[in-house]
Amino acid sequence: MEARLAIEEDFKKGYDLPVYVYKPWCKSCEICVAFCPKNVLEMGEDRKPVVARPDDCIFCKQCEIRCPDLAIFLTREKKK
């Protein structure tokens, strides 16, 4: 429930990114960064992934599927 509330708060702030990283669950394994075919993600100064190139996201879900901690997911589908 705590994760859901944090996510809802971020969306209320107006964030509109294709990928959401719930940083408290992230263990900085870099799997999401390694599997992204478009290099949308990169590691930030806090050693957590950041969405560096949101417009390049092709919504393949590789980051979401590969995350061992379920800390990353797509927030919307690709606009047609």
C-alpha positions as CSV (number, residue, x, y, z in Angstrom):
1,M,0.0,0.0,0.0
2,E,2.9,2.4,0.8
3,A,4.3,2.0,-2.8
4,R,0.9,2.7,-4.3
5,L,0.5,5.9,-2.3
6,A,4.0,7.1,-3.3
7,I,3.3,6.5,-6.9
8,E,-0.1,8.3,-6.7
9,E,1.7,11.3,-5.1
10,D,4.3,11.4,-7.9
11,F,1.5,11.4,-10.5
12,K,-0.3,14.2,-8.7
13,K,2.9,16.3,-9.0
14,G,2.5,16.0,-12.8
15,Y,5.3,13.6,-13.6
16,D,4.6,12.1,-17.1
17,L,7.3,9.6,-17.8
18,P,6.9,6.3,-19.6
19,V,8.8,4.4,-16.9
20,Y,8.4,4.7,-13.1
21,V,11.1,3.5,-10.7
22,Y,10.0,3.0,-7.1
23,K,13.4,3.8,-5.6
24,P,12.8,2.3,-2.1
25,W,12.5,-1.2,-3.7
26,C,15.4,-0.8,-6.1
27,K,18.7,-2.5,-5.1
28,S,20.7,-0.8,-7.9
29,C,21.4,-4.0,-9.8
30,E,21.4,-2.1,-13.2
31,I,19.5,-4.9,-14.9
32,C,16.9,-2.5,-16.2
33,V,19.6,-0.3,-17.7
34,A,21.4,-3.2,-19.3
35,F,18.3,-4.6,-21.0
36,C,16.8,-1.4,-22.3
37,P,17.3,-1.6,-26.1
38,K,17.0,2.2,-26.5
39,N,19.1,3.3,-23.6
40,V,16.2,5.2,-22.0
41,L,17.5,4.4,-18.5
42,E,20.8,5.3,-16.9
43,M,22.1,5.2,-13.4
44,G,21.8,8.4,-11.4
45,E,24.1,9.8,-8.8
46,D,22.2,7.9,-6.1
47,R,22.9,4.6,-8.0
48,K,19.3,4.3,-8.9
49,P,18.0,4.2,-12.5
50,V,16.7,7.5,-13.9
51,V,14.6,8.0,-17.1
52,A,17.3,9.9,-19.1
53,R,15.6,9.7,-22.6
54,P,11.8,9.3,-22.1
55,D,11.0,10.0,-25.8
56,D,13.1,7.1,-26.9
57,C,11.0,4.5,-25.0
58,I,9.4,1.9,-27.2
59,F,7.4,0.4,-24.4
60,C,9.0,-3.1,-24.8
61,K,8.7,-3.7,-21.1
62,Q,12.1,-5.3,-20.8
63,C,12.9,-3.1,-17.8
64,E,9.7,-4.1,-16.1
65,I,10.0,-7.8,-16.9
66,R,13.6,-8.1,-15.8
67,C,13.5,-6.2,-12.6
68,P,14.0,-8.8,-9.8
69,D,12.5,-6.4,-7.2
70,L,9.4,-5.3,-9.1
71,A,10.6,-1.7,-8.6
72,I,10.1,-0.5,-12.2
73,F,7.1,-0.5,-14.5
74,L,5.6,1.3,-17.5
75,T,3.1,3.9,-16.6
76,R,1.2,4.0,-19.9
77,E,1.0,2.4,-23.3
78,K,2.6,3.8,-26.4
79,K,0.4,6.4,-28.1
80,K,-0.7,5.4,-31.5
